[in-house]
Amino acid sequence: MLKKIIPVEDAIAILRDGDVLATTGYGGNGTPDQLFVSLEKRFLETGTPRDLTLIFAGGQGDAKDKGLNHLGHEGLVRRTIGGHYGLMPKLAALVAENKIEAYNLPEGVITHLYRDVAAGKPGTLSSVGLGTFVDPRQEGGKMNARTTEDLVQVLSVFDKEYLYYRGLPIKIAFIRGTTADPDGNITMEKESLILENLAMAIAAKNSHGYVICQVERIAAEGTLDARQVRIPGSMVDCVVVAEPEHHMQTYGTHYNPAFSGEVRIPLRHIKPLPLNDRKVIARRAAMELGANSVVNFGLGMPDCIPTVASEEKISELMTLTVDPGVIGGVPMGGLDFGAAVNWQAVIDHCSQFDFIDGGGLDAAFLGFAECDRAGSVNASRFGARIAGCGGFINISQNAKKVVFVSNFASGGLEVTIDDGRLRIDREGKHVKFVEKLAQVTFNGELAARGEQDVLYVTERCVFQLTPEGLELVEVAPGVEIERDILRLLPFKPVVATPAEMDPALFRPEPMGLRERMLDIHIDDRLSYEPETNTVFMNYAGMRVKDKRDIDTIIAAVDRLLGPLGRRVNSIVNYDGFTIDDEAISDYMDAVRYVEQTYYIKVSRYTNSGFMRLKLGQELEKRRLSSGVYETGREARRRLEESK
């Protein structure tokens, strides 16, 4: 007997009018298309089920006809609560035409809502979304005039503001795996992502609902390796076997064993990008990558950056991630976005956002559609076009460094890149920098107040976020500041002494980022501020290998501080810092020399708990200032308090 294995028509017949349906998937990764196709067919033939509430975290579609586009029929869906709409134009059209109720909530919040509903909690409490269009003091995530009910409210806990996202019971869950046995145990060995399948299944079961799983094949009872089972049969009500065309690994690839981690591929097979404005932007953004860092890339232009990192042979020097759960490797772009090759691990969607929301990302690279004078960004809605925030709010709000990437203008922009220079042949019709945003997806004022490191990279210039708003900090060679930048802006940015963008960005050969990254570049890491008599030592991402490196550091410190003739305060950044075991003793002797020779007070910080412990122990052993803090803000505060 096949027990839980049933025809897809019978599975879809479980749905009733008004049900709350949660669906899994990310683009075309893990998206249960067979269930969507069959649900659409039933509705068109019978008119039922009607008035569904549809919940989804990641965008599930190909920007044309697949995925949740199958459900884009008036009457089938009454309400959507989604993370990303840009890949589902048929659903988005119903939203834009005010034909259905619609909410756009952060992708990570929705994955956590599944978990909280599963655990019997009334909703999810999070700081994610404060100051954005999700905040009920702005739009509350409502996407049109038809949508009136409040699903988000502001709560104060211990004098700190949070957003409370209301949960609701899941009646039906559409999930997907690779193999099922007759008892409904599910493995995912050929899937590119694990996603939120387990959390959704538990949420539906504990809401007294139904779990329907789409798979590629059936195994005999008792033959599945229990260690490979991702969803136990007790949490699955029925299983359907998909037709091959409705069970592709991604919408761009029917099946690639590298996406599921079965093989590793030589990275030379990844083709370099042609030298154009997009590559210039990706290259400049890649210069913000640091050794030993954990980074995230968004959809669109940011997915060019991993390709540049591969070309520059720096991918293995850091951990690249994608928000549905990929850790390490090289993320893919286009219709394969969400998948990666040569990854270290793939974890579930919910856990990835635990890591993101908790501040685990050293840097994030994200696209934008609009930016205002305060550095606030719109990446979610542009006129009638509804993209949705996806994981943008979670990521941009919590990463230590954020690099926004976009062309300066869109709509017909044409440039020529020649011999290290950029020439603008035809200006774009729509400048991305505006006086007022259509929607706030990232709040620049809050980020500046929190001293977040934020850059805005275009093909012709780079801006930096400051407490006064945007500051123009770099200009491409060949570009005139007044003609090609300032006259096109509806506001005046801070303009002090912009540097020239590196000419290597505009040349066809690789930039040598690997060599730049591994070189200590110690003189660029030290700076002295006379007003506060403080030296800043930025050792972030630096690797100390031997005594020669240590001598290089000491010589640079002596050159900077020796001529001052007085002691100084010091703040030292050890984020991503590594030191080889055989060099620790000599390095700590050097630390003692610098502290005893030059310092009044010193405050050190690193985001690594292990490094805080290791440094603290070594400093205490030598009876040196042993306070090592978690953030630069805390380090500065402690230094001020100790003066």
LOFI-629025 format. One record per residue (C-alpha): residue in three letters; x, y, z. Coordinates in steps of 0.5 Angstrom, whole numbers, plus 500, padded with zeros to 3 digits. Example, Ala and Ser with C-alpha at 12.3 -4.5 7.8 and 13.67 -1.06 7.14 Angstrom:
ALA525491516/SER527498514/
# end
This chain:
MET500500500/LEU502507498/LYS499510505/LYS500517504/ILE502518497/ILE496520493/PRO494523486/VAL495531486/GLU488532485/ASP486529491/ALA491533495/ILE488539492/ALA481537494/ILE483538501/LEU483546500/ARG476549502/ASP474557501/GLY477562506/ASP483557508/VAL490560510/LEU495557505/ALA502558507/THR507556501/THR515555501/GLY520556495/TYR525562494/GLY525564486/GLY525557483/ASN529554489/GLY524549492/THR518552489/PRO512546489/ASP510548482/GLN506542481/LEU501544487/PHE500551484/VAL499548477/SER494543480/LEU490549485/GLU490553479/LYS487548474/ARG482546480/PHE480553481/LEU479555473/GLU475548472/THR470549479/GLY471556481/THR473553488/PRO477554493/ARG476561493/ASP478567498/LEU484564500/THR489568505/LEU496566502/ILE502567506/PHE509566503/ALA516569505/GLY521568499/GLY519571492/GLN516564489/GLY516565481/ASP520567475/ALA517574474/LYS513571468/ASP508565469/LYS511560474/GLY510559481/LEU505563485/ASN503567478/HIS499561477/LEU495563483/GLY494570480/HIS486570479/GLU481574482/GLY477570487/LEU482565488/VAL486569493/ARG483574498/ARG489576502/THR496576501/ILE502576506/GLY508576503/GLY515578503/HIS517579496/TYR512580490/GLY517582484/LEU517575481/MET510574481/PRO507580477/LYS500576476/LEU499577484/ALA502584484/ALA497586479/LEU491584483/VAL495588489/ALA496594484/GLU489594482/ASN486594489/LYS483587487/ILE486583493/GLU488585500/ALA496585501/TYR501586506/ASN509586505/LEU512584511/PRO520582512/GLU522576509/GLY525574515/VAL519576520/ILE515571516/THR520565517/HIS520567524/LEU512567524/TYR512560522/ARG516558528/ASP512562533/VAL505560530/ALA508552531/ALA510554538/GLY503556540/LYS505564540/PRO501569538/GLY506573534/THR513575533/LEU516581536/SER522584533/SER526590532/VAL526589524/GLY522594520/LEU522600525/GLY523606521/THR521603515/PHE514602511/VAL513596515/ASP512601521/PRO505602523/ARG507609524/GLN508609516/GLU504604512/GLY504598517/GLY506594511/LYS499595507/MET500595500/ASN493598497/ALA487602500/ARG483595500/THR488593506/THR485596512/GLU487591518/ASP493592522/LEU497586523/VAL503590526/GLN504594532/VAL509598536/LEU510595543/SER515598548/VAL519592552/PHE524595557/ASP524602554/LYS526599548/GLU521600541/TYR519593538/LEU514591532/TYR509586534/TYR507582528/ARG501578529/GLY501571527/LEU495567525/PRO493559524/ILE496556518/LYS490551515/ILE494548509/ALA502548508/PHE505547501/ILE512544502/ARG517540497/GLY522535498/THR526530493/THR524523496/ALA518521500/ASP517514503/PRO509511504/ASP509514511/GLY511521509/ASN518521511/ILE521527506/THR528527504/MET531533500/GLU538531497/LYS537534490/GLU534540493/SER538547492/LEU535549499/ILE532547505/LEU528553506/GLU522554511/ASN519547510/LEU519544517/ALA517550521/MET511551516/ALA509543517/ILE509544524/ALA505550524/ALA500547520/LYS500541524/ASN499545531/SER494549528/HIS490543526/GLY491544519/TYR494539513/VAL501539510/ILE501537503/CYS508535500/GLN511535493/VAL516530491/GLU520528485/ARG520520487/ILE518515492/ALA522510496/ALA520503499/GLU518503506/GLY524503511/THR529505506/LEU530512507/ASP536514511/ALA533517517/ARG539521518/GLN537525511/VAL530525513/ARG528533514/ILE521533515/PRO518526519/GLY512523516/SER508525523/MET508532520/VAL506530513/ASP499529511/CYS499527504/VAL505526498/VAL504528491/VAL509526486/ALA511532481/GLU511531473/PRO519533472/GLU517540468/HIS514542475/HIS520540479/MET526543477/GLN531545481/THR531552480/TYR527556474/GLY534556470/THR537549471/HIS533543471/TYR538539475/ASN545541477/PRO549536482/ALA553542484/PHE547546487/SER545540492/GLY552539494/GLU553533491/VAL559535487/ARG564541487/ILE566545481/PRO572548478/LEU571556479/ARG574557473/HIS568555469/ILE564561472/LYS565566466/PRO568573468/LEU563579467/PRO564583461/LEU567590462/ASN561595463/ASP558599468/ARG555594472/LYS562590472/VAL565597475/ILE559598480/ALA560590482/ARG568591482/ARG568597487/ALA563594491/ALA568588492/MET573592494/GLU569593501/LEU570585502/GLY574584507/ALA578577509/ASN575573514/SER568576513/VAL561573513/VAL557577507/ASN550577504/PHE548579497/GLY542581494/LEU538580488/GLY539584481/MET546588481/PRO549585487/ASP549578484/CYS554580480/ILE559581486/PRO560574487/THR562573480/VAL567579481/ALA570575487/SER571569483/GLU575572478/GLU579576483/LYS580569486/ILE578572493/SER572568494/GLU575563499/LEU578568503/MET571570506/THR564567507/LEU559569502/THR552567504/VAL545568501/ASP539569505/PRO535563504/GLY540559508/VAL547558503/ILE553559507/GLY560559503/GLY561558496/VAL559562490/PRO552564489/MET549564483/GLY545569479/GLY539570474/LEU534565475/ASP539560479/PHE539566484/GLY538563491/ALA543557489/ALA550556490/VAL556552488/ASN561549492/TRP558551499/GLN560549506/ALA553548508/VAL545550507/ILE541551513/ASP534552514/HIS531559512/CYS529561519/SER536560522/GLN539564517/PHE535570519/ASP536568526/PHE544569524/ILE542576520/ASP537579525/GLY542578531/GLY548582527/GLY552576524/LEU553579517/ASP560583517/ALA557586510/ALA551586506/PHE551588498/LEU544590496/GLY541594490/PHE536600491/ALA531604486/GLU531611490/CYS535614495/ASP534621498/ARG539626502/ALA538623508/GLY541616505/SER534613506/VAL533608501/ASN527605497/ALA528598494/SER521595495/ARG516600491/PHE516604484/GLY510607482/ALA505601480/ARG511596480/ILE511592486/ALA517589488/GLY517588496/CYS522588501/GLY524581501/GLY530580506/PHE532587505/ILE530590511/ASN532584516/ILE539585512/SER540592511/GLN538594518/ASN543589522/ALA549588517/LYS555592520/LYS557595513/VAL552596508/VAL554597501/PHE548599496/VAL549598489/SER546601483/ASN547606476/PHE546613478/ALA541613473/SER536609469/GLY532609463/GLY537609457/LEU544611460/GLU550609456/VAL557610458/THR564608455/ILE569605459/ASP576606456/ASP583606459/GLY582607466/ARG576612465/LEU569613464/ARG565617459/ILE558618460/ASP555618452/ARG548619454/GLU545620461/GLY539616464/LYS532619464/HIS531617471/VAL536619477/LYS536614482/PHE537620488/VAL531623489/GLU528629494/LYS522624497/LEU522617497/ALA516613494/GLN517608500/VAL522607506/THR525600506/PHE532603509/ASN532609514/GLY538613513/GLU537617519/LEU536611524/ALA543608521/ALA547614522/ARG544615529/GLY547608530/GLU553609527/GLN552604521/ASP557604516/VAL554605509/LEU556606502/TYR552608496/VAL556605490/THR554608482/GLU558607476/ARG561614476/CYS561616484/VAL561613491/PHE557617497/GLN558615504/LEU552616510/THR554621515/PRO550624521/GLU549630516/GLY546625510/LEU550623504/GLU557625503/LEU560625496/VAL567621497/GLU569618490/VAL568620483/ALA570616477/PRO576619473/GLY573622467/VAL567625470/GLU566632472/ILE563633479/GLU558639477/ARG556637470/ASP555629471/ILE553629479/LEU551635482/ARG547638477/LEU543632477/LEU541631484/PRO535635487/PHE539636493/LYS546638495/PRO550633498/VAL556634503/VAL562635498/ALA569636502/THR575633498/PRO572627494/ALA578622492/GLU578619485/MET575612484/ASP581607483/PRO582607475/ALA583599475/LEU576599476/PHE575601469/ARG581597466/PRO579590463/GLU585586467/PRO583583474/MET584588479/GLY589584484/LEU584584489/ARG587578492/GLU594581493/ARG591587496/MET587584501/LEU592579503/ASP597585504/ILE597588511/HIS597595508/ILE599598515/ASP600605513/ASP592605511/ARG590602517/LEU592608522/SER590615523/TYR591620528/GLU585625531/PRO589631534/GLU582634537/THR581628541/ASN588626541/THR586619539/VAL589614534/PHE585609531/MET588602529/ASN584599524/TYR586591524/ALA579589521/GLY580583516/MET588583517/ARG592576518/VAL599576522/LYS603571519/ASP610572522/LYS615576526/ARG616580519/ASP608582519/ILE609584526/ASP615588525/THR612592519/ILE606594524/ILE611596529/ALA615601524/ALA608604522/VAL606605529/ASP613609531/ARG612613524/LEU606615526/LEU606616534/GLY614617535/PRO614625532/LEU608627536/GLY612627543/ARG606625547/ARG602619549/VAL595618546/ASN588615547/SER587609542/ILE581605539/VAL583598536/ASN579594531/TYR580587531/ASP574585527/GLY576579523/PHE583579525/THR587573525/ILE594571527/ASP598564526/ASP599561533/GLU607561532/ALA606569532/ILE602570538/SER607571543/ASP611576539/TYR605580537/MET603580544/ASP610583546/ALA609588540/VAL602590543/ARG606591550/TYR611595547/VAL606600544/GLU602600550/GLN607602555/THR611607550/TYR605611547/TYR598610550/ILE594614556/LYS588609555/VAL586604550/SER580600548/ARG579594543/TYR573591540/THR572585536/ASN565582533/SER568575535/GLY567572541/PHE573567541/MET578573539/ARG575577545/LEU576571550/LYS583570546/LEU586577546/GLY583578553/GLN587572556/GLU593574553/LEU593581555/GLU591580562/LYS597575562/ARG602581561/ARG598585565/LEU596590560/SER589593559/SER585587558/GLY578590556/VAL576587549/TYR569590547/GLU564587542/THR563594538/GLY566600536/ARG561604539/GLU562600546/ALA569601545/ARG569609544/ARG564609550/ARG568605555/LEU574610553/GLU571616554/GLU568613561/SER576612563/LYS579618561/
# end
